Amino acid sequence: MNNPSITSDSRFGVESTPYSILLRMGKRELFLCRDHYKRLYRSNPIIECTAGVQPGHLQILLFRRWLLILSQTH
């Protein structure tokens, strides 16, 4: 069962924006927000995956604009 909610915390290490969404699906969390981070390297224009700020997090950058973070719940 999905429990959509809009969040204002910064536990993922990113700034909260009005466009951020946190979805919890069992033991997993999916956090979606606009990416405002200035990258010093050329990123893939479609999708790019990196390790997250905290252990166990996966960050996916979509179209150089949207940041999707997958993690376990606490």
Secondary structure, DSSP 8 states (H G I E B T S, - for coil): -EEEE-----TTSS---TT-EEEEETTEEEEEEE-----SS---SSEEEEE-SSTT-EEEEETTTEEEEEEE--
